[in-house]
Amino acid sequence: MSDVKAVELAKRELDDLIATGEKLIAIAGNAGDNLKGGQLTDVMAWVSRSGHIIQRVGGENSVYNQAFQEARRAKGFTYIHGDKYNHLCEIWGALKGLRHALDTGLLQDLRRLLQAEIFADFLEMAEHLLSEGYKDASAVLIGGVLEDALRKLSASNNLPLVTAAAKPLTIEPLNVNLAKAGVYPPLTKKQITSWADLRNNAAHGNYSKYTADDVKQMLLFVQRFCADFLQ
């Protein structure tokens, strides 16, 4: 399933949950001592679906899931009546907030920031390897970060990630597509081509074709590239 289709499905589910939640909150607000039978079953089904979509789309550590979990921890959660339905309102608010985040692209921006942090950790590891004299392992690791960054950038720009035979595109084809789409200038494309060549030499054991200083320059480039295009 494409990212675009997945987002549209998530939006439809959120829209349905928001509409259903509004009706359930109105019912709870006008209830007597307690919701019972089918109404309570509807509420619990709505809560389960809400928790699933919030965690699936927003993520375990998102503010939306935190709000959901806080509401879910309410004492006597199933005891819902006219004066006790604030926890339903909190979940409904989390759903609306998540829907807004999907509309504005905020979730994508946050995920790109998190991805940039992960890349930074790998690049820090590569820097340590280089400082310890392991230029070849460092080059392979930096090249892996560069390829994954190009893959993420391609996905966010709706560019292909695989060949016609369904094989993952490597650095250079990804690079060509991104430059052709105007995501970055020709000079950046040329630089990536040269670093892809260094990465390939490292991966295939051609260790004499580059120096530790070359790997250092590659590291600096990839650090700048991630900062410029993934944040």
C-alpha positions in Angstrom: 0.0 0.0 0.0 1.4 3.5 -0.9 2.0 6.1 1.8 -0.7 8.3 0.1 -3.3 5.6 0.2 -2.5 4.7 3.9 -2.9 8.4 4.9 -6.2 8.6 3.1 -7.4 5.4 4.9 -6.3 6.8 8.2 -8.1 10.1 7.6 -11.3 8.3 6.8 -11.1 6.2 10.0 -10.4 9.3 12.0 -13.3 11.1 10.4 -15.6 8.3 11.3 -14.3 8.1 14.9 -14.6 11.8 15.4 -18.3 11.8 14.1 -19.1 8.7 16.2 -17.4 10.2 19.3 -19.4 13.4 19.0 -22.6 11.3 19.1 -21.4 9.2 22.0 -20.4 12.2 24.1 -23.9 13.7 23.5 -25.4 10.5 24.7 -23.2 10.3 27.7 -23.9 13.9 28.6 -27.7 13.2 28.6 -27.4 9.9 30.3 -28.8 9.1 33.7 -26.9 7.2 36.3 -24.9 5.1 33.9 -24.6 3.9 30.3 -25.7 0.3 29.9 -26.0 -2.5 27.4 -25.6 -1.6 23.8 -24.6 2.0 24.5 -21.7 1.0 26.7 -20.6 -1.6 24.1 -20.6 1.1 21.5 -18.4 3.3 23.7 -15.9 0.6 24.4 -15.7 -0.4 20.7 -15.1 3.3 19.9 -12.4 3.5 22.6 -10.6 0.4 21.2 -10.7 1.7 17.6 -9.5 5.1 18.8 -6.5 3.6 20.7 -5.5 1.5 17.7 -5.5 4.4 15.2 -3.8 6.8 17.6 -1.0 4.4 18.2 -0.7 3.3 14.6 -0.7 6.8 13.1 0.6 9.0 15.9 3.0 6.5 17.4 3.5 5.2 20.9 5.3 8.3 22.2 3.1 10.9 20.6 1.2 13.5 22.6 -2.0 12.0 21.1 -1.3 8.6 22.5 -0.3 10.1 25.9 -3.6 11.9 26.0 -5.4 8.7 25.1 -3.6 6.7 27.8 -4.2 9.3 30.4 -7.9 9.3 29.7 -8.0 5.5 29.6 -6.5 5.3 33.1 -9.5 7.2 34.5 -10.9 5.5 37.6 -14.1 3.6 36.8 -13.7 4.2 33.1 -16.8 2.2 32.2 -18.9 4.1 34.7 -20.1 6.8 32.3 -23.0 9.1 33.2 -24.2 12.7 32.9 -21.5 14.1 35.2 -18.7 11.7 34.2 -17.7 11.6 30.6 -14.7 14.0 30.4 -12.4 11.1 29.6 -14.4 10.5 26.4 -14.0 14.2 25.5 -10.2 13.9 26.0 -10.0 10.9 23.6 -12.2 12.8 21.1 -9.8 15.8 21.4 -6.8 13.5 20.8 -8.5 12.2 17.6 -9.3 15.7 16.4 -5.7 16.7 17.1 -4.3 13.8 15.2 -6.6 14.5 12.2 -5.4 18.1 12.1 -1.8 16.9 12.2 -2.4 14.6 9.2 -4.0 17.5 7.3 -1.2 20.0 7.9 1.6 17.5 7.3 2.9 18.0 10.9 3.3 14.2 11.4 5.5 13.9 8.4 7.6 16.7 9.6 8.0 15.2 13.0 8.9 11.8 11.6 11.5 13.4 9.4 13.0 15.1 12.5 13.1 11.8 14.4 14.6 10.1 11.4 17.3 12.8 11.3 18.1 12.1 14.9 18.5 8.4 14.2 20.8 9.3 11.3 22.8 11.5 13.5 23.4 8.6 15.9 24.7 6.4 13.1 26.9 9.2 11.8 28.3 9.7 15.3 29.1 6.0 15.4 30.8 6.3 12.0 32.8 9.3 13.3 34.0 7.2 16.2 35.0 4.3 13.9 37.0 6.7 11.8 38.8 8.2 14.8 39.8 4.7 15.8 41.3 4.0 12.4 38.4 1.9 10.9 37.9 4.0 7.8 36.4 1.2 5.8 33.7 0.3 8.3 33.0 4.0 8.7 32.6 4.5 4.9 30.1 1.6 4.6 28.1 3.0 7.6 28.1 6.5 6.2 27.0 5.2 2.8 24.2 3.3 4.4 22.9 6.5 6.0 23.2 8.4 2.7 21.2 5.7 0.9 18.5 5.6 3.5 18.3 9.4 3.6 17.8 9.4 -0.2 15.1 6.7 0.2 13.2 8.8 2.8 13.5 11.9 0.6 12.3 10.0 -2.4 9.3 8.7 -0.5 8.3 12.2 0.7 8.5 13.5 -2.8 6.5 10.5 -4.3 9.4 9.2 -6.3 10.0 5.5 -7.0 11.9 3.4 -4.5 12.1 0.2 -6.5 12.9 -0.8 -10.1 10.3 -2.3 -12.6 11.4 -5.7 -11.3 10.6 -4.6 -7.7 14.3 -4.4 -6.6 15.2 -1.6 -4.3 16.9 1.4 -6.0 20.4 2.1 -5.0 22.1 5.4 -4.3 22.7 6.6 -7.8 19.2 5.9 -9.3 17.7 7.5 -6.3 20.1 10.4 -6.7 19.2 10.8 -10.4 15.5 10.9 -9.8 15.8 13.4 -6.9 17.9 15.8 -8.9 15.7 15.4 -12.0 12.7 16.3 -9.8 14.5 19.4 -8.6 14.7 18.3 -4.9 18.4 19.5 -4.9 20.7 21.2 -7.4 23.1 19.5 -9.9 26.1 20.1 -7.8 24.7 18.1 -4.9 23.9 15.3 -7.4 27.5 15.2 -8.5 28.8 15.1 -5.0 26.4 12.2 -4.1 27.6 10.3 -7.2 31.2 10.6 -6.0 30.4 9.5 -2.4 28.3 6.6 -3.8 31.5 5.5 -5.7 33.5 5.6 -2.4 30.8 3.6 -0.6 30.8 1.0 -3.3 34.6 0.7 -3.1 34.4 0.2 0.6 31.6 -2.4 0.3 33.6 -4.4 -2.3 36.9 -4.4 -0.6 38.7 -1.8 -2.8 40.2 -0.1 0.3 43.2 1.4 -1.5 41.0 3.6 -3.7 40.2 6.1 -1.0 41.8 7.5 2.2 40.7 8.2 5.7 40.5 11.9 4.8 38.1 11.0 1.9 35.9 9.3 4.4 36.0 12.3 6.7 34.9 14.6 3.8 32.1 12.1 3.0 31.0 12.2 6.7 30.9 16.0 6.7 28.8 16.0 3.4 26.3 13.5 4.7 25.9 15.4 8.0 25.2 18.6 6.1 22.9 16.8 3.6 20.7 15.3 6.4 20.6 18.7 8.2 19.5 20.5 5.0 17.0 18.0 3.6 15.6 16.0 6.5 14.9 18.8 8.9 
